[in-house]
Amino acid sequence: MSNRYRPRPRQRGFSLIEIAIVLVIVGLMMGGLVTPLTVQLEQRKVAETQKALDEAKEALTGYALRYGYLPCPAVSPLSGLEDRRGTRCNGEKRAGFLPWATLGLRQGDSWNNLFRYSVTPAFSDSGQLFSLSTPRDISIVTRNGGALLQATALNDIPAMIMSHGKNAFGATSVQGQRQAVPFGNNVDERNNASNATTFISRAASGAQQPGGEFDDIVAWLSPNILFNRMVAAQRLPR
């Protein structure tokens, strides 16, 4: 057997170009996975906020069943107790933040912003408990083809609760920091951040749609459901 040196067969590795192509493919695959995951996370936050709004409606109904009237808005962004002085809301305040501490609810929505709350004054007056004939003064409207239309009967809602959504235009954080409302055609969210009696509820949209960019989530206390629960509990006459 010969002891002469025999060279090892040359092993071929990946070239830089091949490695780069593989990295590009992996990056595209990862990007395709990350985008749906981000969408899913946002959808989950919307669903959790909607659930919190439903719980707020139940808590308001329970409060009415217990006391015979609805709570006032919260004292401040940092105090979730209702701001009541005597039988009425302090300073006749009827719009502000949901009194989460008084109702025993979570402080804010899935984006850590406080819920906006407006209540018909006649329903928060503890000196004259509301009845089936007590007038309401809150309206919910929507858009159809750009025009505003009634989503509920005019001046028919006892109370409204709202999340300012992901963009948080006009919201106040749970730390008490106010977010600015942009100018331009963002008219619907500007309305919801400042109006006390008329609120817009519609599908989320971009800035190019009538009413501008919108992702507010609006809920309201139906007088028919509230009265039905109050009558069933014998808190109101049939």
N, C-alpha and C positions, 0 to 999 in steps of 0.2 A: 504494500500500500504506500502510495506516495505521501510524503509529509509536506509537499509544496503548499504554499498559502493559496487558499481559495477565497476570493472576495465574496462577501455576503450579497445576496440579491438585493437590489435597490428597492426600498419601500417608498411608495408614493403617498404623500399626505395631501390634505386639502389646501388648495391655493387660497390666497387672500380674497380673490374674486368669488370663489365658491362659498367661503365663510360669510362674506358680505351678503350674498344672495339669500343664504339661510337666515341670517339675522333680519333681513327685510321681510321675509315670509313670516317669521315668528312675530315680528312687530305688527304686521298686518293682522295676524290671527289674534294677538292679544288686544289690539285696538277694537276688533270686532266683538270681543267678549266684554271689554270694559264699558263700551257705550250702552249695550242693553242692561248691564248691571247698574249703571248710573240711573237709567230710566226706571228700573225696578225699585231702586232705593227712593227715588222721588215719588213714585206712585204709592209706595208704602207710607211715606210721610203724609201724603194727601189723605190716604185712608185713615191713618191714625188721628189726624186732625179732624176729619169728618166724624169719627167716633167720639172724640172729645166734645165736639159741638152737640152731638146727640145726647151725651151725658149731661151737658150743661142744660139742655132743654128739660131733661128729666129732673135735674136738680132744681130748676126754677119752678117746675110744676110741684115738686115735693115741698118746696118752700111755701108756695101759695096754699097748698093743702094744710100745712102746719100753722101758718099765721093769718091767712086770708088776704094777703097782699104780696107784691113782688119786691125784691130787694132793690136798693138804690145802687148806682155805680160805685166802684171802689173809691176809697179815700185818695189813693195816689198809685203810681206805678209800683211802689215798694210796699204798699199796705193793701192787702186784699180784703179788708173789712169794708162793709158797705158804709157809705158816707151819709149817715142819717142824723138829723138834728130835730128832735121832737118827733112829730108824726110824718114829716116830709124829708125829702132829700136835701142835704145841706146846700144852701144857695140856690134851691130849685133846680139843682143839677139833674139832668135826665139822660145824658150821654157821657160815656167815659170808658172805663175798663170794667170787665166782668169781675164782680166781687168774689174771687175764687176762694178766699179764706172763709168767708161767711157761708158759702155753698159747699165747702169741703171738696173742692176740685183741684185739678192740676193747675199750675200757675199760667202756663202758656201753651202755644201750639208746638208743632214738630220743628219749627224753626226758631224756637225760644223767644217768641214775641207774644205779648199779651193779647187777649181777646178783646175786641171792641164790643161795647154793650150799650144799648139804648132801650129805655123803658118808658111807656106811656105814663105821665105823672099821675093820672087818676088811679093807676094800678099799683103805684108804689106808695100811695098815701095810706098810712096805717090808721089815720083818724077817721076815715070813711071807707070801709072795706068795699072792694069792687063787687059788682053784681052782674047778672046777665045783660043788663042794659047800660052798663058803664061804657062810655064811648072810648074808642081807641084812636090813635093818631099817627101810627106808623104804616108806611106803604112799602111794598117790595115791587120793583119793576125789573124788566128784562129787555133784551133787544131782539128784534126780529127783522132781518134785512136792514139793520141800521137804525130803525125807529125804536124808541122806548115804548114799551107796552106794560100794562099792569100784570104782574105775576100773582098778585093777591088782590082781593077787593080793596078799594081805595080807603085809606085810613082805618084799617081793620086789624092791625097786629098789636098785641100787648107789649111784646118785647122782641128785640133782635140781638143775635150774637154773631160775631164775624171774626174770621182769621184773615190777616192781610196777605197770606200766602208766602211763597218762596221769595218773591222779589221784595216783600216787606215795605212797599211804598206807603208811607204814612204811618207805619207801625211804631210801637214802642217796645223795646226789648224788656226781658224780665229784669235786667239790671237798671232799667229806667232811661235808656238812651233812645231818643226819638230819631227815626229815619226820615229823611227828606222825601217829599213828594215831587217828582219831576214835573217840569212844565211841558209844553207841547200838547199833543193830542191825547194825553192820558187822562181824559175827562172823567171816566167812570170810577177809577180808583181815587182820584182827587175828591169826587163826590162822596165816596164811602168813608174817606178819612175825615171829612168835615161836617157832613150833613147829619142831622139828628132825627129826621123823620122819614126820609126817603132813601132807600138803599137799593143798589143795583146788584142783581144776582144773575150771572150768565156763565157760559162756558169760557174756559181760559182761552186767551188769544194773544197774538203778537201785536206789535205797534201798528201794523198796517190795517187792522180791522177797525170798524166803527167803534168809537169809544176808547180806542187805544189799547196798549198792553194791559192785560187783565189776568189775575190769578187769585183774586179774593174768593174766599169760601164763606158764603152767607147762609145763616140758618135763622129760623124765626119760630116763635111760639105761636102755634095755631090757636085762635080763640075757641074754636069748636072742640079741639082736643082738651084744652085746659078746662073749659066749662063742663065737658062730659065727665072728666075726672073729678072735678069739684062737686058736681051733682051726685055722682056715684058714691062719694065719700060723705055726702050729706053736709057739705060745707056751703052749698048753694041750694036754694029751693028748686024743685023741678018746674 
